[in-house]
């Protein structure tokens, strides 16, 4: 390599100045982050830890001994929440997708079906989940038509009924976001309505609404704890039993932390996927 080529590859003075400026900005950002973190910790210590009643609150809500003793029973209850979550998620995906397809059917002959699906989504998006749990968990068994089932079964049904209304609207938004030319092109190639939905529309729609679906799944991860109102011994009910036995609220805090640990991987995955989609959509943009 000649001397002229080495000189040509050497960064210019302007580029060297830019690199030095970026290094200075990075150092300033790191120092600012450390300073703000220390300031926030001091503020928490002054407003919470340094208060007169902190010792009593710590013994009542953050007692390590009580947490260790309650952990086996609370974690057993959490596995029940996980099982309910898995079956509820599968049921919600299937039922909500069916609702979304019914709401997108065209033609006057399908008006009753569209109206019924719209009424269902309006109803279950308006009724609080805890009321649906009471109606399903105590009302349906009271009919004496169904065989005796466990409380977690009825809790799963209530979760499916409620979250299907929300997720179906997410699917419908994704279906309607696909440009009509895609549907027309597929039909012009001889595909039926079902083949068009399955091979052309739904793959694009699901890809568009995946971040929203992941957020709904995160929301359902914490709402699955409401099945305790039906008597199911999940993490929340196990914490309630331990609290009644020890007169200490630490088991509730323990159950809350376990729910956070359960949801955290999905939250981080959702953030990563959302950032990836945004980066892909902005690729090549001047912004």
C-alpha positions as CSV (number, residue, x, y, z in Angstrom):
1,X,0.0,0.0,0.0
2,X,1.4,3.3,-1.1
3,X,1.8,6.4,1.2
4,X,-0.9,8.3,-0.7
5,X,-3.4,5.5,-0.1
6,X,-2.5,5.5,3.7
7,X,-3.0,9.2,3.8
8,X,-6.3,8.9,1.9
9,X,-7.7,6.3,4.4
10,X,-6.7,8.4,7.4
11,X,-9.7,10.1,9.0
12,X,-9.9,13.8,8.4
13,X,-9.7,16.4,11.1
14,X,-13.5,16.9,11.0
15,X,-14.1,13.2,11.5
16,X,-11.6,13.1,14.4
17,X,-13.4,16.0,16.0
18,X,-16.8,14.3,15.6
19,X,-15.4,11.1,17.3
20,X,-14.0,13.2,20.2
21,X,-17.3,15.0,20.6
22,X,-19.2,11.6,20.7
23,X,-16.8,10.3,23.3
24,X,-17.3,13.4,25.4
25,X,-21.1,13.1,25.1
26,X,-20.9,9.5,26.1
27,X,-19.0,10.3,29.2
28,X,-21.3,13.1,30.1
29,X,-24.3,10.8,29.6
30,X,-22.8,8.1,31.9
31,X,-22.0,10.6,34.6
32,X,-25.5,12.1,34.4
33,X,-27.1,8.7,34.7
34,X,-25.0,7.8,37.8
35,X,-25.8,11.2,39.4
36,X,-29.5,10.9,38.7
37,X,-29.6,7.3,40.1
38,X,-27.8,8.4,43.3
39,X,-30.2,11.3,43.6
40,X,-33.3,9.1,43.2
41,X,-31.9,6.6,45.8
42,X,-31.4,9.5,48.3
43,X,-34.9,10.7,47.6
44,X,-36.4,7.3,48.2
45,X,-34.4,7.0,51.4
46,X,-35.6,10.3,52.6
47,X,-39.3,9.9,51.7
48,X,-39.8,6.2,52.5
49,X,-37.0,4.4,54.4
50,X,-36.3,7.3,56.7
51,X,-40.0,7.7,57.8
52,X,-41.0,6.9,61.4
53,X,-43.3,4.0,60.4
54,X,-40.9,2.3,58.0
55,X,-39.8,-0.3,60.5
56,X,-43.3,-1.5,61.1
57,X,-44.1,-1.5,57.4
58,X,-41.0,-3.5,56.7
59,X,-41.9,-6.1,59.2
60,X,-45.5,-6.3,57.9
61,X,-44.8,-6.3,54.1
62,X,-41.2,-7.2,53.6
63,X,-40.4,-9.9,56.2
64,X,-37.8,-12.3,54.8
65,X,-38.6,-15.1,57.3
66,X,-42.3,-15.0,56.4
67,X,-41.5,-14.9,52.7
68,X,-39.3,-18.0,52.9
69,X,-41.9,-20.0,54.9
70,X,-44.7,-19.0,52.4
71,X,-42.7,-19.5,49.3
72,X,-43.5,-23.3,48.7
73,X,-47.3,-22.8,48.9
74,X,-47.3,-19.6,46.9
75,X,-45.1,-21.2,44.1
76,X,-47.4,-24.2,44.0
77,X,-50.3,-21.8,43.4
78,X,-48.4,-20.0,40.7
79,X,-48.1,-23.2,38.7
80,X,-51.9,-23.3,38.7
81,X,-51.9,-19.8,37.2
82,X,-49.4,-20.9,34.6
83,X,-51.6,-23.8,33.5
84,X,-54.7,-21.6,33.3
85,X,-52.7,-19.0,31.3
86,X,-51.6,-21.6,28.8
87,X,-55.1,-23.0,28.1
88,X,-56.6,-19.5,28.2
89,X,-54.1,-18.1,25.7
90,X,-54.8,-21.0,23.3
91,X,-58.6,-20.5,23.6
92,X,-58.3,-16.7,23.2
93,X,-56.2,-17.0,20.0
94,X,-58.7,-19.5,18.4
95,X,-61.9,-17.8,19.5
96,X,-60.8,-14.2,18.8
97,X,-59.6,-15.1,15.3
98,X,-62.9,-16.6,14.6
99,X,-64.7,-13.5,15.8
100,X,-62.5,-11.3,13.8
101,X,-63.2,-13.3,10.6
102,X,-66.9,-13.2,11.3
103,X,-66.8,-9.4,11.7
104,X,-65.0,-9.0,8.3
105,X,-67.5,-11.1,6.3
106,X,-69.0,-9.1,3.5
107,X,-72.4,-9.1,2.0
108,X,-75.9,-8.5,3.5
109,X,-76.5,-12.2,4.1
110,X,-73.9,-12.1,6.8
111,X,-75.4,-9.1,8.6
112,X,-76.8,-11.2,11.5
113,X,-73.4,-12.9,12.1
114,X,-71.6,-9.5,12.0
115,X,-74.1,-8.0,14.4
116,X,-73.8,-10.9,16.8
117,X,-70.0,-10.7,16.8
118,X,-70.1,-7.0,17.2
119,X,-72.5,-7.3,20.1
120,X,-70.3,-9.9,21.8
121,X,-67.2,-7.7,21.6
122,X,-69.1,-4.7,22.9
123,X,-70.6,-6.6,25.8
124,X,-67.4,-8.3,27.0
125,X,-65.2,-5.3,26.5
126,X,-67.6,-3.3,28.7
127,X,-68.1,-5.8,31.6
128,X,-65.3,-6.0,34.1
129,X,-63.4,-9.2,34.2
130,X,-64.2,-9.9,37.9
131,X,-67.9,-9.7,37.2
132,X,-67.5,-12.1,34.3
133,X,-65.7,-14.4,36.7
134,X,-68.5,-14.3,39.2
135,X,-71.2,-14.8,36.5
136,X,-69.4,-17.7,34.9
137,X,-67.9,-19.3,38.0
138,X,-71.1,-19.2,40.1
139,X,-73.9,-18.7,37.5
140,X,-73.2,-21.5,35.0
141,X,-72.6,-24.2,37.7
142,X,-75.9,-23.1,39.3
143,X,-77.8,-24.1,36.2
144,X,-77.1,-27.8,37.1
145,X,-76.6,-28.5,33.4
146,X,-72.9,-28.9,33.4
147,X,-71.0,-31.5,35.3
148,X,-69.1,-30.4,38.4
149,X,-65.8,-28.8,37.3
150,X,-63.0,-27.2,39.2
151,X,-62.9,-23.5,39.9
152,X,-59.9,-23.0,37.6
153,X,-61.9,-24.4,34.7
154,X,-64.5,-21.8,35.0
155,X,-61.8,-19.1,35.5
156,X,-60.3,-20.2,32.2
157,X,-63.6,-19.9,30.4
158,X,-64.2,-16.4,31.9
159,X,-60.7,-15.3,30.7
160,X,-61.3,-16.7,27.2
161,X,-64.7,-14.9,27.0
162,X,-63.3,-11.5,28.1
163,X,-60.0,-11.5,26.3
164,X,-61.4,-12.8,23.1
165,X,-63.4,-9.6,22.8
166,X,-60.2,-7.5,23.0
167,X,-58.0,-9.7,20.9
168,X,-60.6,-10.1,18.1
169,X,-60.5,-6.3,17.7
170,X,-56.8,-6.4,17.4
171,X,-57.0,-9.1,14.7
172,X,-59.8,-7.2,12.9
173,X,-57.6,-4.1,12.8
174,X,-54.8,-6.1,11.3
175,X,-57.1,-7.6,8.7
176,X,-58.5,-4.3,7.7
177,X,-55.0,-2.8,7.6
178,X,-54.1,-5.1,4.7
179,X,-54.7,-3.1,1.4
180,X,-57.8,-4.2,-0.5
181,X,-55.6,-4.8,-3.6
182,X,-54.2,-7.8,-1.9
183,X,-57.6,-9.4,-1.6
184,X,-58.6,-8.5,-5.2
185,X,-55.3,-9.9,-6.6
186,X,-55.8,-13.1,-4.7
187,X,-59.4,-13.5,-6.0
188,X,-58.3,-12.7,-9.5
189,X,-55.9,-15.6,-9.3
190,X,-58.8,-18.0,-8.6
191,X,-58.4,-18.3,-4.8
192,X,-61.6,-18.7,-2.8
193,X,-62.5,-16.4,0.1
194,X,-61.1,-18.9,2.6
195,X,-57.9,-19.4,0.7
196,X,-57.5,-15.7,0.4
197,X,-57.8,-15.2,4.1
198,X,-55.6,-18.1,5.0
199,X,-52.8,-17.6,2.5
200,X,-52.8,-13.8,1.8
201,X,-54.6,-11.7,4.4
202,X,-54.0,-13.4,7.7
203,X,-50.2,-13.8,7.4
204,X,-49.9,-10.0,6.7
205,X,-52.5,-9.1,9.4
206,X,-50.8,-11.2,12.1
207,X,-47.4,-9.7,11.3
208,X,-48.8,-6.2,11.6
209,X,-50.5,-6.7,15.0
210,X,-48.0,-9.1,16.7
211,X,-46.8,-6.4,19.2
212,X,-50.3,-5.6,20.2
213,X,-51.1,-9.3,20.7
214,X,-48.0,-9.7,22.9
215,X,-49.1,-6.8,25.0
216,X,-52.5,-8.4,25.5
217,X,-50.8,-11.6,26.6
218,X,-48.8,-9.7,29.2
219,X,-52.0,-8.2,30.5
220,X,-53.6,-11.6,30.7
221,X,-50.6,-12.9,32.7
222,X,-51.5,-10.7,35.6
223,X,-55.3,-10.9,35.3
224,X,-55.1,-14.7,35.6
225,X,-54.6,-14.1,39.3
226,X,-58.2,-13.0,39.5
227,X,-59.3,-16.7,39.4
228,X,-58.7,-16.7,43.1
229,X,-62.1,-15.1,43.6
230,X,-63.7,-18.4,42.6
231,X,-61.9,-20.3,45.3
232,X,-59.0,-21.7,43.2
233,X,-55.9,-22.0,45.3
234,X,-53.6,-20.1,43.0
235,X,-50.7,-17.9,44.0
236,X,-53.0,-15.1,45.2
237,X,-55.3,-17.4,47.2
238,X,-52.2,-19.2,48.7
239,X,-50.8,-15.8,49.7
240,X,-54.2,-14.9,51.3
241,X,-54.2,-18.1,53.3
242,X,-50.6,-17.5,54.5
243,X,-51.5,-13.9,55.4
244,X,-54.5,-15.1,57.5
245,X,-52.3,-17.6,59.3
246,X,-49.4,-15.2,60.1
247,X,-51.2,-11.8,60.2
248,X,-48.5,-10.6,57.8
249,X,-48.9,-9.2,54.3
250,X,-45.5,-10.4,53.0
251,X,-47.0,-13.4,51.1
252,X,-49.0,-10.9,49.0
253,X,-45.8,-9.0,48.1
254,X,-44.1,-12.4,47.3
255,X,-47.0,-13.4,45.0
256,X,-46.7,-10.0,43.3
257,X,-43.0,-10.4,42.7
258,X,-43.6,-13.9,41.3
259,X,-46.1,-12.5,38.8
260,X,-43.6,-9.8,37.8
261,X,-40.9,-12.5,37.2
262,X,-43.5,-14.5,35.2
263,X,-44.3,-11.5,33.0
264,X,-40.8,-10.0,32.7
265,X,-39.5,-12.2,29.9
266,X,-42.6,-11.6,27.8
267,X,-42.3,-7.8,28.5
268,X,-38.7,-7.7,27.3
269,X,-39.5,-9.9,24.3
270,X,-42.4,-7.5,23.4
271,X,-40.1,-4.4,23.7
272,X,-37.4,-6.1,21.6
273,X,-39.8,-7.2,18.9
274,X,-41.5,-3.7,18.8
275,X,-38.1,-2.0,18.4
276,X,-37.2,-4.5,15.7
277,X,-40.4,-3.8,13.7
278,X,-40.0,-0.1,14.1
279,X,-36.4,-0.3,12.9
280,X,-37.4,-2.4,9.9
281,X,-40.2,0.0,8.9
282,X,-37.8,3.0,9.2
283,X,-35.0,1.3,7.3
284,X,-33.8,3.6,4.5
285,X,-35.7,6.6,6.0
286,X,-33.9,9.9,6.4
287,X,-35.5,10.3,9.9
